[in-house]
Amino acid sequence: MASFAAKPDIPRNLKPYFLCLIRRGGLWNVTNGHEDLMLRHLAWLRHQTEARQIVFAGPVTDESDLAAVALIETATMEQANAVVAENPGIKSGHFVAEVHHCLLPGLDEVRVEY
């Protein structure tokens, strides 16, 4: 990243994150036997956010197959994928995730309030 910092038109405060795109999975509309899934998903999300593994997350509200986005702060892609894999919606097949490495301005001051 040092080569970026030397260029005048590139922000100096870029930091690595992982962007998680959560899409509707094959079981998206299946509720039978999964009535508490949203409660478990929200509890998991709060825990990960309070642990600062997830910087922020939120739903996508249009009619696309994209259900939500999250920004993950871990040291490696493997760690980011491990965080995502524990999402109850991913485990159940209701969500499918793709994770991408990205560089964004540092978001250390961003906090989600519960």
C-alpha positions in Angstrom: 0.0 0.0 0.0 3.0 2.3 0.3 3.0 2.8 -3.5 -0.6 4.1 -3.2 0.3 6.6 -0.5 2.9 8.3 -2.7 0.4 9.2 -5.3 -1.3 12.6 -4.7 -4.8 11.6 -6.0 -5.2 8.5 -3.8 -6.3 8.9 -0.2 -3.6 8.2 2.4 -6.0 6.7 4.9 -7.1 3.6 3.0 -7.5 0.5 5.1 -8.3 -3.1 4.1 -11.8 -4.4 4.7 -13.9 -7.2 3.3 -17.2 -6.4 1.6 -19.8 -9.1 2.0 -22.7 -9.3 -0.4 -25.5 -11.4 0.9 -27.9 -12.8 -1.7 -31.1 -14.7 -1.4 -30.3 -18.4 -1.2 -32.2 -21.4 -2.3 -34.3 -21.6 0.9 -35.0 -17.8 0.9 -38.8 -18.2 1.2 -38.8 -21.4 3.3 -40.0 -20.6 6.8 -41.2 -24.1 8.0 -38.8 -25.2 10.7 -36.9 -21.8 10.5 -39.4 -19.5 12.3 -36.7 -18.1 14.6 -34.1 -17.6 11.8 -34.4 -13.8 11.7 -34.0 -13.6 15.5 -30.9 -15.8 15.4 -29.5 -13.9 12.5 -30.0 -10.5 14.2 -28.5 -11.8 17.5 -25.5 -13.1 15.5 -25.1 -9.8 13.7 -25.2 -7.8 16.9 -22.6 -10.1 18.5 -20.3 -9.7 15.5 -20.8 -6.0 15.3 -20.1 -5.5 19.0 -17.0 -7.6 18.6 -16.0 -5.3 15.7 -15.7 -8.2 13.3 -18.5 -6.5 11.4 -18.2 -2.7 11.1 -21.7 -2.3 9.8 -24.4 -4.2 7.9 -27.8 -3.5 6.5 -30.5 -4.8 4.3 -30.9 -4.0 0.6 -34.4 -2.9 0.0 -34.9 -3.1 -3.7 -36.3 -6.1 -5.6 -32.9 -7.6 -6.6 -31.6 -10.9 -5.3 -29.2 -8.9 -3.1 -30.6 -9.1 0.5 -27.9 -7.3 2.5 -24.4 -6.0 2.6 -21.9 -6.0 5.4 -18.4 -4.6 5.9 -16.1 -7.0 7.7 -12.8 -6.1 9.5 -10.5 -9.0 9.9 -6.8 -9.6 9.1 -7.4 -12.1 6.3 -9.9 -13.3 3.8 -10.0 -16.7 5.5 -11.0 -15.0 8.8 -13.7 -12.9 7.0 -15.0 -16.1 5.4 -15.1 -17.8 8.8 -17.1 -14.9 10.2 -19.6 -15.1 7.4 -19.8 -18.9 7.6 -21.2 -18.6 11.1 -24.2 -16.5 10.0 -27.3 -18.6 10.8 -28.9 -17.6 7.4 -25.8 -18.8 5.6 -25.7 -22.1 7.6 -29.4 -22.7 6.8 -29.2 -22.0 3.1 -31.5 -19.0 3.2 -28.6 -16.6 2.3 -25.6 -17.0 0.1 -22.6 -14.8 0.6 -19.7 -13.6 -1.5 -16.8 -11.8 0.1 -14.5 -9.3 -1.6 -11.3 -7.6 -0.4 -11.5 -3.8 -0.7 -9.7 -0.7 0.4 -11.8 2.1 2.0 -11.0 5.1 4.1 -10.5 4.0 7.7 -13.8 3.6 9.5 -12.5 3.3 13.0 -14.9 5.9 14.3 -18.0 4.3 12.8 -20.1 2.6 15.5 -23.5 0.9 15.3 -25.8 1.8 18.2 -28.1 -0.8 19.7 
